[in-house]
């Protein structure tokens, strides 16, 4: 991988394995997608492995993959602005 970009088929396969781990595997069990606080748990877990400049974007992408919606927009999730008049 060069500069965060996949450069070989092996890089693509490794990326897919990691995405599956965090959305469907043991990593997903740690994050508990769809349960309130999932985005924050993702940031906490992945901050151990990736830099602060990309962790929130990565977690947003993982959230979309795991739940079908961006953070705060999945079924059962609420945002800070809901209920405000």
Protein Blocks (a to p, Z undefined) as FASTA:
>chain_A
ZZhiafbfklmmmmmmmmmmmmmmmmlmmnogoiahklmmmmmmmmmmmcfklmmmmmmm
mmmmmnopaehiaghiacfkgopZZ
